[in-house]
Amino acid sequence: MDDWDVELTPERRDALIDRVAGQVVRRGMETPAILFLEMNKPVAFIASQGMVALSPFVAPFVGYENVRLASRLFEDRQNVELLIRRIEDLAADRTRTTRTDTP
């Protein structure tokens, strides 16, 4: 388990973004997720710090490591933009695949 002050490596960040984006697209929640992320992008840092403050209450439900990683991911607004783009890319890939599979 890492400490709260350890930065996310670019590889870990990309893996986390892929995991979150994949779950969003698998559930068909691209539009609400993108809308939510776009609306909250200006306050992403504040939200990440709120996760740190509320971690004792949230961690029992989602896990300490998940709270820490989400806090690290959302503290940089650029990561939010990367997540939005990855969701859009995966959704477009799914749409292309669906269209080519349909007779």
Secondary structure, 3 states (H helix, E strand, C coil): CCCCCCCCCHHHHHHHHHHHHHHHHHCCCHHHHHHHHHHHHHHHHHHHHHHHHHHHHHHHHHCHHHHHHHHHHHCCHHHHHHHHHHHHHHHHHHHHHHHHHCC
